[in-house]
Amino acid sequence: MTIDDPARPETTEAPPSEPTDATPPTPGKAGTGRTGTWSALRPLVLRLHFYAGVLVAPFLLVAAASGLLYALSFQAEKVIYAHELEVPVGDTTVPLSQQVNIARKVNPNGTVTAVWPGAEPGATTRVLMADPDVPEGTSLAVFVDPYTGEVRGQLPSFGSSGALPLRTWIDGLHADLHLGELGRNYSELAASWLWVIALGGVLLWFGRRRKNRRALLVPERGPKSRRRTLSWHGSVGLWAVTGLVLLSATGLTWSRYAGENIGTVQDGLGGATPRLSATLEGAAGSGSEHEGHGDGHPQGGTTAQGQDIGVDKAVEAARAAGIDSPSISVALPSEGKGYVVKETDTQFPLQLDSAAVNPADGTVLDRLAFADFPLLAKLTRIGIDAHTGVFLGLFNQLALAALALSLILLILWGYRMWWLRRPGRPVARGAWRKVPVTMLLPLAAVTALVGWFIPLLGLSLLLFLAVDLTLAAVAKVRARTTRTN
């Protein structure tokens, strides 16, 4: 996102014989490929890009920096919490039910809600508990050696990805700056503008005049200058734009205001995420386990009454029903509900099927296959998993880190160009007046619709307009005062 002012032509950084990219396109000039439409729109796009870059970039910088830390936290957790997560591989394993009992003895005040068996050899079993001593919405994870039954430690665990304290803290910083609901506005504002700034920057970058197409994708070399900074800004932005737009879209899906609108549209289009029914026959209400993207772990506080086949046989019943991934989570029965066994393997091909098992006799109450999800529900799940770094594992996390780093550099380059251009100013006010009415009216209607659908984008657009009008009024007063004196 350029925080730049290309309205002022560059004449000092390029030899006279070399075309200058900052030269504004000539409307209707033969051979340039520019049209009158782009010539009319360019000043408006440029001014919006400039204001958004200056005023929103600080929020994006915080989101990108915390996002970079989050992407790296997955591997950091493996090092910091290696004692809890890894054990020597043994010859035989302890039954899951026995591991659960061991965890109960270690923490008798907690209520076991779920069990996550180790997905690979040498991984510990997590026994999740509802515990009053951990933050709300967080479980206490007791890590049990599946080969010996030794308890390796206890740590708070958050979300369906099992974030441990380090990643949980960074996730909170990224999501809301640890300010709660008020802080969520910052991340939603950043996500609301990211796609606008990124796409606007691509339009401006493609609209520049250059000697060859290679300059679109490959940054220029040479001495440090504003021209070279602009080249790096534009080229890296073009490489990163697809990922940035996807980050923006997936981030908005669980935002506070836009997320509700997106959910309503998705449900209206038949793309709601299906629910697995785990309700026992004769129990009140209809059961469904939360299908979320980061904060949905089983929350059952009451052990089911009556006969219970145990967690081992429940897993066997689910396996027989086709839940065959080595990576699973098992939610224990609560009042009126059965066991819920879910596949949690987000590596390709995805294994995300789930089954509900009757604790009395091991019959399968319901089975939900990911293949049967509506397309929109599948895309939502994959998109959110990709945004949170659990889709495709390490590759996903490295891609997120690269995108976050590129966004940080784009913002810093943008501010550098703005600083080097002093005392330059953005394109003249009133750029919208140059847009033909036949284009301006549809553009205004689309802007109003998008602003309503993404409320923080619409409100900040109004703020930009107010700032622009205020600056214009101040400039008129100063000019009048100067003439009077």
Secondary structure, DSSP 8 states (H G I E B T S, - for coil): -----TTS---SSS-TTS--TTS---TT-TTS---HHHHHHHHHHHHHHHHHHHHHHHHHHHHHHHHHHHHHHHHHHHHHTHHHHB----SS---HHHHHHHHHHH-TTSEEEEEE--SSTTB-EEEEEE-TTS-TT-EEEEEE-TTT--EEEEEEEBTTTTB-HHHHHHHHHHHHTT-THHHHHHHHHHHHHHHHHHHHHHHHHHTS--S-THHHHS---SSS-HHHHHHHHHHHHHHHHHHHHHHHHHHHHTSSSHHHHHHHHHHHTT--------B-TT-SS-------SSS------S---S----HHHHHHHHHHTT---S-EEEE---TTB-EEEEE-B-SSS-B--EEEE-TTT--EEEEE-GGGS-HHHHHHHHHHHHHTT-SSHHHHHHHHHHHHHHHHHHHHHHHHHHHHTTT---S-S-GGGGS-HHHHHHHHHHHHHHHHHSHHHHHHHHHHHHHHHHHHHHHHHHHHHHHH-
